[in-house]
Structures are given as structure tokens and as C-alpha cells.
Amino acid sequence: MTQERLLFISIIILSLGASHLLLYFTFKRLASLFYKPQSSKGERALRQLSQSLKWGLFFVIFPLAEPYFSPEDMDYLRSHPTFSVLFAINLTWIIIELSNVVRYHILDKFNFDKSDNLRERRMITQIDFIRKIFVIVVVVIASASILMQFESARNIGAGLLTSAGIAGIIIGFAAQKSIANLLAGFQIAFTQPIRLDDVVVLEGEWGKIEEINLTYVVVRIWDQRRLVLPITYFLEKPFQNWTRTTADIWGTVFLYVDHSIPVAPLKGHLKELLESTPLWDGKVQVLQVTDIRERTVELRCLMSAVDSPSAFDLRCFVREKMLEYIQQNYPESLPKTRILMERETTDRPTFEQP
């Protein structure tokens, strides 16, 4: 290997080192002026962007240095298709990571952890879906530009254009469900029958919307199972959304007691219970007789909470304490079955003695 080639290889290595060092000293300072991540995910996205830019800077430094150090008997590497392919891959990487940093930069402006986070959940749902579509478009364009670097691929592409209409019809029929899911995703992202972190009841399960992807939705059920549904499910089938307009929710507790129960003391005790717990938001507290049946009386305790998890805990708390109160103070008014037994009397014949 000649000295010129050794020098050229050294220049490549030095270009890589220079790009990494330059980004190491300048990226954090420049990034801090525009974006200071407030979460571990934001910091990780910023580090990944830094890594992609380090390699991207090499593709800027090396073409500038190559004409001065490249051996005369060698063609410029920057004109080689492989160099263009690597550049396209790196540029795609940079764009994807930059979109992720922009996503976290926008989300950091919203307080997602507060109880009434309807606006924040609306924004994150739209941003996530738009970014996923953006990434797909970038990858498709990058793949097309890479294929165009090769003459054989260009010739194949020219031949395929003549049959593009037939191929489009075939692909359309084969992928009609996928296309329907994709269009449903657009509709959900902007009309928003569901959003991330919405509380829903579907398929007999209670849970929260954990992910909204391009073709499916992941629901985290209360016992930490995951229910995966096609995204068209939320446009075609009915379901309950408990946080559609607000996180506030009313909880109910039904008590079934005997007809002899006094209602007024129970109303007073319910008020005392709600005032003693932070789970109650102080808005709604009602106890009513909602039904009278042949064996029991139905009492409904109605109370409000700031969100559905608090409402669930509040309902359990009220149910336990009201049952305890009835057991201690009115045990005779617990549900019972009455049986009335009557002695049967029959007229027996009498005989007179002579």
C-alpha cells in the first residue's frame, strides 16, 4: 500500500474523529439554547440526534478534504454510489431523530400529569400520529433515492411504470383493510373519539388507551393485561369513553337492604364518609332509594371524583364503610327472607258418649 493511500485512509479516520469532536464540544451548548429536555425520554432522543449528527458531519467534512488528499489514480469516493447510499441513510436517520426531538420539545410545554389533561392528551395523540406518518414518508423517499443510485434499479423502475396501473389495482384489493385502518387512524387523530390515556370500557373490560398506532390500538386493562384492537374498531363498534370531555366522573354504589332500614341516618353517614377522604372532589354526594322490590330496598350512593381511578377507589371505600355501618347499627335491616308459617286447623268429628 502506497504512502498516498495510507494518508488517504488517515484522512478518512481524522474526518470521522473531527466530526465527533466538533459535535461533542458544540452540540450540547447549542442544544441547550433551543431545547432543555424535561424527561428521560427527551434526553435520550437528544442523544440519538447527537449520534446521527456526528456521522452526518463526516459526510460534510470528508468531501471537502478529499480533493486535497485523494491519490491521483483513485476516483473520488464522494462520487461512488455507496457513498451516496450511506449519505441518504444518515440523512434519513437525522430527520427521524430530529422529528422525535421536536415531538418532545412540543410535549414538554404541556403538563401531562395533571388531573384535567384533556387538551394535553388531544395534542399528544395528534402529534404522535402525524410523526408516524412523517417517518413513513421519509423512509419511502429515502428508499426510492437509494434505489435510484443504481442503474439496474432505474431500468427496473422504468419497466414497472408500464404495469403500474394493474399493480396498483392488485395492491389496492390486497391491502384494502390496511388502507382502511390507515384512513381510520387519520379520522381518529383529528376527530378524536379516543385519545391517549382515555379511560374506556370495551369488550367487557375497563382500561386506558396506552398506544394509538397506524393500524391498531393498545388498551391497558386495569389488571395490567393489554387488549390489542384494530383501529377501525373504534369507528365501527360502540364503546364507553369516560374521559371524552373531562376527567371528572361520578361513581355509584348500590346497597340492598331490608325494608325496615332508616334512610336518613345513612344519608348523614355517607356525607361524613365523603368528607373524611381526599378521594372525593366535593361536588356530588347523594343517597337515594332507587327501587323497592318484594324482598329488598335498593339504595344508590352517588359521589364524584377527579378521575376514574379515584372514583373506583372511592366506590370501594364507600361500599366497605356503609356495609360496616349497617352491620354495627342496623344488623336487623340486612337482607333477609321472610317466611310466614301458619298452623293448619281442621275440624275433627266429635263423638257423644251414650
C-alpha positions as CSV (number, residue, x, y, z in Angstrom):
1,M,0.0,0.0,0.0
2,T,1.5,3.3,-1.1
3,Q,2.0,6.3,1.3
4,E,-0.7,8.2,-0.6
5,R,-3.3,5.6,0.1
6,L,-2.2,5.4,3.8
7,L,-2.5,9.1,4.0
8,F,-5.9,9.0,2.4
9,I,-7.2,6.4,4.9
10,S,-5.7,8.5,7.7
11,I,-7.7,11.5,6.4
12,I,-10.9,9.4,6.5
13,I,-10.2,8.5,10.1
14,L,-9.3,12.0,11.0
15,S,-12.5,13.3,9.4
16,L,-14.6,10.9,11.5
17,G,-12.7,12.0,14.6
18,A,-13.0,15.7,13.8
19,S,-16.8,15.4,13.2
20,H,-17.3,13.6,16.5
21,L,-15.1,16.0,18.5
22,L,-16.8,19.1,16.9
23,L,-20.2,17.8,17.8
24,Y,-19.1,16.8,21.3
25,F,-18.0,20.4,22.1
26,T,-20.7,22.3,20.3
27,F,-23.9,20.2,20.3
28,K,-24.7,20.4,24.0
29,R,-24.1,24.1,24.1
30,L,-26.2,24.8,21.0
31,A,-28.9,22.3,22.0
32,S,-29.3,24.0,25.4
33,L,-30.1,27.3,23.7
34,F,-33.1,25.7,21.9
35,Y,-34.2,22.7,24.0
36,K,-33.7,21.6,27.5
37,P,-35.3,18.2,27.9
38,Q,-37.5,17.7,31.0
39,S,-37.8,13.9,30.8
40,S,-35.5,11.0,30.4
41,K,-37.1,10.2,27.0
42,G,-36.4,13.7,25.8
43,E,-32.7,13.4,26.9
44,R,-32.4,10.0,25.1
45,A,-33.9,11.5,21.9
46,L,-31.4,14.3,22.1
47,R,-28.5,11.9,22.5
48,Q,-29.7,9.9,19.5
49,L,-29.9,13.1,17.4
50,S,-26.4,13.9,18.5
51,Q,-25.1,10.5,17.3
52,S,-26.8,10.9,13.9
53,L,-25.3,14.4,13.5
54,K,-21.8,13.2,14.3
55,W,-22.0,10.8,11.4
56,G,-23.7,13.5,9.3
57,L,-20.9,16.0,9.9
58,F,-18.5,13.4,8.5
59,F,-20.4,13.5,5.2
60,V,-19.8,17.2,5.1
61,I,-16.1,17.3,6.2
62,F,-14.9,14.4,4.1
63,P,-16.0,15.7,0.6
64,L,-14.3,19.0,1.3
65,A,-11.0,17.3,2.3
66,E,-11.0,14.5,-0.3
67,P,-9.8,16.6,-3.3
68,Y,-6.6,17.6,-1.5
69,F,-5.6,14.2,-0.2
70,S,-7.1,11.6,-2.6
71,P,-4.5,9.7,-4.7
72,E,-4.4,10.7,-8.4
73,D,-5.1,7.1,-9.5
74,M,-8.3,6.8,-7.4
75,D,-11.8,8.1,-8.2
76,Y,-13.4,10.3,-5.7
77,L,-15.3,8.3,-3.1
78,R,-17.9,11.0,-2.9
79,S,-19.0,10.2,-6.4
80,H,-19.3,6.4,-5.6
81,P,-22.9,5.1,-5.3
82,T,-22.1,3.6,-1.9
83,F,-21.1,7.0,-0.5
84,S,-24.4,8.4,-1.7
85,V,-26.4,5.4,-0.2
86,L,-24.7,5.9,3.2
87,F,-25.3,9.6,3.0
88,A,-29.0,9.0,2.2
89,I,-29.3,6.6,5.2
90,N,-27.6,9.0,7.5
91,L,-29.8,11.9,6.4
92,T,-32.9,9.8,6.9
93,W,-31.6,9.0,10.4
94,I,-31.0,12.6,11.2
95,I,-34.5,13.7,10.0
96,I,-36.2,10.9,12.0
97,E,-34.3,11.7,15.2
98,L,-34.9,15.5,14.7
99,S,-38.7,14.9,14.4
100,N,-38.5,12.9,17.7
101,V,-36.7,15.8,19.4
102,V,-39.3,18.3,18.1
103,R,-42.0,16.0,19.4
104,Y,-40.6,16.0,22.9
105,H,-39.9,19.7,22.7
106,I,-43.6,20.3,22.0
107,L,-44.8,17.9,24.6
108,D,-42.6,19.4,27.3
109,K,-44.7,22.6,27.0
110,F,-47.8,20.7,28.3
111,N,-48.3,19.4,31.8
112,F,-49.5,15.8,31.0
113,D,-49.5,14.7,34.7
114,K,-52.3,17.0,35.9
115,S,-55.8,15.6,36.5
116,D,-57.6,17.6,33.9
117,N,-55.3,16.9,30.9
118,L,-57.8,16.8,28.1
119,R,-56.0,19.4,26.0
120,E,-52.7,17.7,26.5
121,R,-54.0,14.3,25.6
122,R,-55.5,15.7,22.4
123,M,-52.2,17.3,21.4
124,I,-50.1,14.2,22.1
125,T,-52.5,12.0,20.1
126,Q,-52.3,14.2,17.0
127,I,-48.5,14.8,17.3
128,D,-47.8,11.0,17.6
129,F,-49.9,10.1,14.6
130,I,-48.5,12.9,12.4
131,R,-45.0,11.9,13.3
132,K,-45.6,8.3,12.4
133,I,-46.9,9.3,9.0
134,F,-44.0,11.7,8.6
135,V,-41.5,8.9,9.3
136,I,-43.1,6.5,6.8
137,V,-43.0,9.2,4.1
138,V,-39.3,10.0,4.9
139,V,-38.4,6.3,4.8
140,V,-40.2,5.7,1.5
141,I,-38.5,8.8,-0.1
142,A,-35.1,7.7,1.2
143,S,-35.6,4.1,-0.1
144,A,-36.5,5.5,-3.5
145,S,-33.5,7.8,-3.7
146,I,-31.2,4.9,-2.7
147,L,-32.6,2.6,-5.4
148,M,-32.1,5.4,-8.0
149,Q,-28.4,5.3,-7.3
150,F,-28.1,2.1,-9.2
151,E,-28.6,1.8,-12.9
152,S,-30.2,-1.6,-12.7
153,A,-32.8,-0.4,-10.3
154,R,-33.6,2.6,-12.6
155,N,-34.1,0.3,-15.5
156,I,-36.4,-2.0,-13.5
157,G,-38.3,1.0,-12.3
158,A,-38.8,2.3,-15.9
159,G,-40.2,-1.1,-16.9
160,L,-42.5,-1.3,-14.0
161,L,-44.1,2.0,-14.9
162,T,-45.9,0.4,-17.8
163,S,-47.7,-2.0,-15.4
164,A,-48.1,0.4,-12.5
165,G,-51.9,0.7,-13.1
166,I,-52.5,-3.0,-12.9
167,A,-50.2,-3.4,-10.0
168,G,-52.0,-0.5,-8.2
169,I,-55.3,-2.2,-8.6
170,I,-54.0,-5.5,-7.3
171,I,-52.3,-3.9,-4.3
172,G,-55.4,-1.9,-3.6
173,F,-57.5,-5.1,-3.4
174,A,-54.9,-6.9,-1.3
175,A,-54.3,-4.1,1.1
176,Q,-57.8,-2.6,1.4
177,K,-58.0,-3.5,5.1
178,S,-54.7,-1.9,5.8
179,I,-55.7,1.2,3.9
180,A,-59.0,1.3,5.8
181,N,-57.1,1.1,9.1
182,L,-54.7,3.9,7.9
183,L,-57.7,6.2,6.9
184,A,-59.4,5.3,10.2
185,G,-56.2,6.4,12.0
186,F,-56.4,9.8,10.3
187,Q,-60.0,10.2,11.3
188,I,-59.3,9.2,14.9
189,A,-56.3,11.5,15.1
190,F,-58.3,14.6,14.2
191,T,-61.9,13.8,15.3
192,Q,-60.6,12.0,18.4
193,P,-63.2,9.7,19.7
194,I,-60.3,8.4,21.7
195,R,-57.1,9.9,22.9
196,L,-54.0,8.6,24.7
197,D,-54.7,7.9,28.4
198,D,-58.5,8.0,27.8
199,V,-60.4,5.7,30.1
200,V,-62.6,3.3,28.1
201,V,-64.9,0.3,28.7
202,L,-65.0,-2.1,25.8
203,E,-65.3,-5.8,25.2
204,G,-66.4,-6.0,28.9
205,E,-63.1,-4.6,30.1
206,W,-62.1,-1.4,31.8
207,G,-58.8,0.2,30.8
208,K,-56.8,3.1,29.5
209,I,-55.7,3.9,25.9
210,E,-51.9,3.2,26.0
211,E,-50.9,3.3,22.3
212,I,-52.6,4.6,19.1
213,N,-50.6,3.2,16.2
214,L,-51.3,3.4,12.5
215,T,-53.4,0.3,12.3
216,Y,-54.1,-0.8,15.9
217,V,-54.8,0.5,19.4
218,V,-53.4,-0.9,22.6
219,V,-55.6,-0.7,25.7
220,R,-54.0,-1.3,29.1
221,I,-56.6,-3.1,31.2
222,W,-56.9,-2.5,34.9
223,D,-55.1,-5.7,35.8
224,Q,-52.1,-4.8,33.5
225,R,-53.2,-7.0,30.6
226,R,-53.1,-5.5,27.1
227,L,-56.0,-5.6,24.8
228,V,-55.0,-5.0,21.1
229,L,-57.7,-3.9,18.8
230,P,-57.8,-2.8,15.1
231,I,-58.1,0.9,14.9
232,T,-61.3,0.5,12.9
233,Y,-62.9,-1.0,16.0
234,F,-63.4,2.5,17.5
235,L,-65.3,3.7,14.4
236,E,-67.5,0.7,13.9
237,K,-68.4,-0.6,17.3
238,P,-69.9,1.2,20.4
239,F,-67.7,1.7,23.5
240,Q,-67.7,3.8,26.6
241,N,-65.2,6.7,26.9
242,W,-65.3,8.0,30.4
243,T,-62.9,10.9,29.8
244,R,-64.2,12.1,26.4
245,T,-64.9,15.7,27.5
246,T,-63.4,15.8,31.1
247,A,-61.6,13.6,33.5
248,D,-64.3,14.2,36.2
249,I,-66.6,11.2,36.8
250,W,-69.4,10.1,39.0
251,G,-69.3,6.8,40.9
252,T,-72.2,4.8,42.2
253,V,-72.6,2.3,45.0
254,F,-75.7,0.2,45.3
255,L,-76.9,-1.2,48.6
256,Y,-79.6,-3.8,49.0
257,V,-81.2,-3.8,52.5
258,D,-84.3,-4.8,54.3
259,H,-87.4,-2.6,54.2
260,S,-87.0,-1.7,57.8
261,I,-83.8,0.3,57.2
262,P,-84.0,4.0,58.2
263,V,-82.7,6.1,55.3
264,A,-81.9,9.5,57.0
265,P,-79.0,8.1,59.2
266,L,-77.5,6.5,56.1
267,K,-77.5,9.9,54.3
268,G,-75.7,11.5,57.2
269,H,-73.1,8.8,57.4
270,L,-72.4,9.0,53.7
271,K,-71.7,12.7,54.0
272,E,-69.3,12.1,56.9
273,L,-67.5,9.4,54.9
274,L,-67.0,11.5,51.8
275,E,-65.8,14.5,53.9
276,S,-63.2,12.3,55.5
277,T,-61.5,11.1,52.4
278,P,-59.4,13.1,49.8
279,L,-60.8,10.8,47.1
280,W,-64.0,12.9,47.0
281,D,-63.8,16.1,45.0
282,G,-66.5,17.8,47.0
283,K,-69.0,18.2,44.1
284,V,-71.6,15.4,44.3
285,Q,-72.9,13.3,47.2
286,V,-76.4,11.8,47.1
287,L,-78.1,8.8,48.7
288,Q,-81.5,7.9,47.2
289,V,-84.0,5.0,47.3
290,T,-84.0,4.0,43.6
291,D,-86.1,0.8,43.8
292,I,-88.3,-1.2,46.1
293,R,-88.6,-4.8,45.5
294,E,-90.6,-7.6,47.2
295,R,-87.6,-8.6,49.3
296,T,-85.1,-5.7,49.4
297,V,-84.8,-2.0,49.0
298,E,-82.3,-0.6,46.6
299,L,-80.2,2.4,47.8
300,R,-77.9,4.3,45.4
301,C,-75.0,6.2,46.8
302,L,-73.8,8.8,44.2
303,M,-70.4,10.6,44.5
304,S,-67.9,12.4,42.3
305,A,-64.2,12.2,41.9
306,V,-61.5,13.9,39.9
307,D,-60.8,10.9,37.6
308,S,-61.8,7.3,37.1
309,P,-59.1,5.6,39.3
310,S,-60.0,7.9,42.2
311,A,-63.7,7.1,41.6
312,F,-63.1,3.4,41.7
313,D,-61.2,3.6,45.0
314,L,-63.9,6.0,46.4
315,R,-66.6,3.5,45.5
316,C,-64.8,0.7,47.2
317,F,-64.2,2.9,50.3
318,V,-67.9,3.9,50.5
319,R,-69.1,0.3,49.9
320,E,-67.0,-1.1,52.7
321,K,-67.8,1.6,55.2
322,M,-71.5,1.7,54.6
323,L,-71.7,-2.1,55.0
324,E,-69.7,-1.8,58.2
325,Y,-72.1,0.9,59.4
326,I,-75.2,-1.1,58.7
327,Q,-73.7,-4.3,60.3
328,Q,-72.9,-2.4,63.5
329,N,-76.0,-0.2,63.8
330,Y,-78.8,-1.9,61.9
331,P,-78.0,-5.6,61.7
332,E,-81.7,-6.5,61.6
333,S,-82.0,-4.5,58.4
334,L,-79.6,-6.6,56.4
335,P,-81.4,-8.5,53.5
336,K,-83.5,-11.4,54.8
337,T,-86.1,-13.8,53.5
338,R,-89.4,-13.8,55.4
339,I,-91.4,-17.0,55.8
340,L,-94.8,-16.9,57.4
341,M,-95.8,-20.2,58.9
342,E,-99.4,-20.7,59.9
343,R,-100.7,-23.7,61.9
344,E,-103.2,-25.6,59.9
345,T,-106.5,-26.2,61.9
346,T,-109.0,-28.8,60.8
347,D,-112.5,-29.7,62.2
348,R,-112.3,-33.1,63.7
349,P,-115.6,-35.0,64.3
350,T,-116.7,-35.5,67.9
351,F,-118.5,-38.5,69.3
352,E,-121.0,-38.3,72.0
353,Q,-121.0,-41.0,74.7
354,P,-124.3,-42.6,75.4
